[in-house]
């Protein structure tokens, strides 16, 4: 049952373009106790069908800059090769720490964005 809920929550966040994989890895590793390497690799499989659906919806709504997406995708493939080789050769404990640091940076950025937006909205009133 936990897997179903995790899949739905991660799919919603992923479909909205907000990093469903980050949520998925967090829930698999910290809530369900799945080993970090397996959680991250499972995320890669999860990403394929969820991103295809999101791509189709966004293409229909003309929300994708195909030239930009192509350039980013090609560079992303190169980065994925490098990242996958790094991840499989890193100790699980260190990988968890890197993931935690990544989550902290994302959280700090989001908090900063909310504060900035709040200040901007306050000045408009």
C-alpha positions in Angstrom: 0.0 0.0 0.0 2.9 2.4 0.8 4.3 1.8 -2.7 1.0 2.9 -4.3 0.8 6.1 -2.2 4.5 6.9 -2.9 3.9 6.4 -6.6 0.9 8.6 -6.8 2.5 11.4 -4.8 5.7 11.2 -6.8 3.8 11.1 -10.0 1.8 14.2 -9.2 4.9 16.1 -8.2 6.8 14.8 -11.3 3.9 15.6 -13.7 3.8 19.2 -12.3 7.5 19.5 -13.2 8.7 19.9 -9.6 11.1 17.0 -9.1 9.0 14.0 -8.3 12.2 11.9 -8.3 13.5 13.8 -5.4 10.3 13.1 -3.5 10.4 9.5 -4.6 14.0 8.9 -3.5 13.3 10.5 -0.2 10.2 8.4 0.5 11.8 5.2 -0.7 15.0 5.6 1.3 13.9 7.4 4.5 10.3 6.2 4.9 10.4 2.7 3.4 14.1 2.0 4.3 15.2 1.1 0.7 18.9 1.3 0.3 20.0 4.6 -1.3 21.6 3.1 -4.5 18.4 1.1 -5.1 16.1 4.1 -4.4 18.0 6.3 -6.9 18.1 3.6 -9.6 14.4 2.9 -9.0 13.8 6.6 -9.6 15.4 6.3 -13.0 12.8 3.7 -14.1 10.0 5.7 -12.5 11.1 8.7 -14.5 10.6 7.2 -17.9 6.8 6.7 -18.1 6.0 9.7 -15.9 8.1 12.0 -18.0 6.7 10.6 -21.3 3.1 11.4 -20.0 4.2 14.9 -18.9 6.0 15.6 -22.2 2.8 14.6 -24.2 0.6 16.9 -22.1 3.1 19.8 -22.3 3.6 19.3 -26.1 -0.1 19.5 -26.6 -0.2 22.7 -24.6 2.8 24.1 -26.5 4.8 24.6 -23.3 8.1 23.1 -24.5 10.9 25.0 -26.3 12.1 22.1 -28.5 15.4 23.7 -29.4 16.2 24.4 -25.8 15.0 20.9 -24.7 17.2 19.2 -27.3 20.3 21.0 -26.2 19.6 20.4 -22.6 18.8 16.7 -23.3 22.0 16.1 -25.1 24.1 17.7 -22.4 22.0 15.9 -19.8 22.8 12.5 -21.4 26.5 13.2 -21.0 25.9 14.3 -17.4 23.9 11.2 -16.7 26.7 9.0 -17.9 29.1 10.8 -15.6 26.7 10.9 -12.7 25.7 7.2 -12.9 29.3 6.2 -12.8 30.0 8.4 -9.9 26.9 7.2 -8.0 27.6 3.4 -8.4 31.2 3.9 -7.1 30.3 6.0 -4.0 29.8 4.5 -0.6 26.1 4.5 0.4 26.7 6.6 3.5 28.4 9.3 1.4 25.7 9.1 -1.3 23.0 9.7 1.4 25.0 12.7 2.7 25.2 14.2 -0.8 21.5 13.6 -1.3 20.8 15.3 2.0 22.9 18.3 1.1 21.1 18.5 -2.2 17.7 18.5 -0.4 18.9 21.2 2.0 20.0 23.4 -0.9 16.7 22.9 -2.7 14.8 23.7 0.6 16.9 26.9 1.2 16.3 28.0 -2.4 12.5 27.5 -2.1 12.4 29.3 1.3 14.4 32.2 -0.2 12.0 32.3 -3.2 8.9 32.4 -1.0 10.4 35.2 1.1 11.4 37.2 -2.0 7.9 36.7 -3.5 6.3 37.8 -0.2 8.4 40.9 0.0 7.6 41.8 -3.7 3.8 41.2 -3.0 4.0 43.3 0.1 5.5 46.3 -1.8 2.7 46.1 -4.4 0.0 46.6 -1.7 
